[in-house]
Amino acid sequence: MTEIRDAATVILLRDRRSRPRILMGQRGAAASFMPNKFVFPGGAVDPADHGLPLSGPMPLPCTTRLSEASLIDPGAVMAAAIRELWEETGQILGRPGIWTDPPQGWQGFAASGHLPNVSALQFVFRAVTPPENPRRFDARFFLADATHLATDPDDFSGAEDELACLQWVALDDARQFDLPFITQVVLAELTARIADPAPPALVPFFRNDDEAHLVVRLGGLSPLGA
């Protein structure tokens, strides 16, 4: 049985009140997971993401939803989302702060003089990769407004090479790109609630482990649409 790894993804949103845009990039053709697809920045939670100094507080009810039907450390998942955003785009979602002896994978972020700003994150979606996939993730999707960035949102010079074609995509144009199925579903949810800046009371969860309850909403675990 393929191991399911915890993962975190950031949907970075810009110009919510005019023409909303989201930050996306394209995975490489040789990537073992979702090659050539346009995706949001994200990746697996690492051991180094636990126990970090965070700029908070973590938003409610997000921490409650994160812990529902899950045995995870909410702080580690949020930290992973911010780390992946930084690694893949060069963007720093942080507040000024000094920390000593940062773990492997966080030295560059710490050297910028910022702490991970988990208070900027809203937990909006969760999905488990289908069983037939060679690599499986239990991914938590976070929404963050670009106004919380400590960096120039148009400067991707600090990005690693995992994502190509980094760009701000108009929300109503995003479906013209080659997207994974679950990204299309997330975009539909985001489009439906773009006018509401508050964290969602109920968070969709694509479980992919129980055909009778494939899709539920965290915040009661009721079937989607019930």
Sequence and secondary structure as in RCSB ss.txt:
>XXXX:A:sequence
MTEIRDAATVILLRDRRSRPRILMGQRGAAASFMPNKFVFPGGAVDPADHGLPLSGPMPLPCTTRLSEASLIDPG
AVMAAAIRELWEETGQILGRPGIWTDPPQGWQGFAASGHLPNVSALQFVFRAVTPPENPRRFDARFFLADATHLA
TDPDDFSGAEDELACLQWVALDDARQFDLPFITQVVLAELTARIADPAPPALVPFFRNDDEAHLVVRLGGLSPLG
A
>XXXX:A:secstr
   EEEEEEEEEEE TTSS EEEEEEE TT SSSTT EE SEEE  GGGTT   BS   TTHHHHHHTT    HH
HHHHHHHHHHHHHH    EEE   SS  TT HHHHHTTEEEBGGG EEEEEEE  TTSSSEEEEEEEEEEGGG S
S TT  TT  SSEEEEEEEEGGGGGGS   HHHHHHHHHHHHTTT  S  SSEEEE  S GGGSEEEETTTEETT
 
